[in-house]
Amino acid sequence: MKAIKVTNIKSFMGILFSDTAFDSFLFVEGDISVAMDYHLSGRVNMNFFSEDELEQLRMEEFMRWQDVKENIRQIIKGRRLPVSMKLVLKKPGSGDITYIVNIRFDNNNLMLVTGVSHTVFTTDKSGEFEWDRNMCGFLDNHGIEYEEM
């Protein structure tokens, strides 16, 4: 697990909501506090889609970020910054590992916290260390300015 402070919030938010950089991630959940509070679950509501749509879309358990980011952007856009925002995104890895990034905006600070989830118990931390390195590389590749905490 690694904590990363984003130093250029405006640039990061532009990449998160207007670019395709995070489109390969799945949206797990979010909490947004603006004029009112929102809690968003990223779980796909299977009852909403027809059998054909589910088959065609190859639905995962969670919605793809590329499919929900515009809705979330509409919640936070305006003249004022959100009071706070927490988004949880995940990216399936190989084998039993899932890579997670928590995005937290609060008190004019934006933090990313990486994490991993395993489907089986393991004491092996190599996947976690690899994800931490890959996330920093991802940020570098997309021109996102940050400081490791």
QUINOR-V585304 format. One record per pair of residues at least 6 apart in sequence whose ideal C-beta (glycine too) atoms are under 7 Angstrom apart, sorted by the first residue. I is the first residue (numbers start at 1). GAP is how many residues later the second one is. Records with the same first field share a line. If there is no record, write none. Layout:
I = GAP + GAP
This chain:
1 = 112 + 113 + 114 + 127
2 = 112 + 130 + 133 + 146
3 = 108 + 110 + 146
4 = 107 + 108 + 142 + 144 + 145
5 = 104 + 106 + 141 + 142 + 144
6 = 6 + 104 + 106 + 138 + 140
7 = 138 + 139 + 140
8 = 137
9 = 101
11 = 133 + 134
12 = 98 + 132
15 = 6 + 127 + 129
16 = 6
17 = 52 + 56
21 = 121
22 = 43 + 67
23 = 42 + 43
24 = 67
25 = 40 + 64 + 65 + 66
26 = 16 + 34 + 36 + 37 + 38 + 39 + 63 + 64
27 = 15 + 35 + 36 + 38 + 41 + 62
28 = 14 + 34 + 60 + 61 + 62
29 = 11 + 12 + 13 + 59
30 = 10 + 42 + 56 + 57 + 58
31 = 8 + 55
32 = 6 + 43 + 44 + 50 + 53
33 = 49 + 50 + 51
34 = 41 + 42 + 48 + 49
38 = 37
42 = 20 + 21 + 26
43 = 18 + 19
44 = 15 + 16 + 17 + 18 + 19
46 = 8
49 = 10
65 = 24
76 = 6 + 9
82 = 23
84 = 21 + 22
85 = 20
86 = 16 + 18
87 = 16
88 = 12 + 14
89 = 12
90 = 8 + 9 + 10
91 = 8
92 = 6
93 = 6 + 34
96 = 22 + 23 + 24
97 = 19 + 21 + 30
98 = 18 + 19
99 = 17 + 32
100 = 14 + 15 + 16 + 17
101 = 11 + 13 + 34
102 = 10 + 11 + 13
103 = 9
104 = 7
114 = 17 + 18 + 21
116 = 11 + 12 + 15
139 = 7
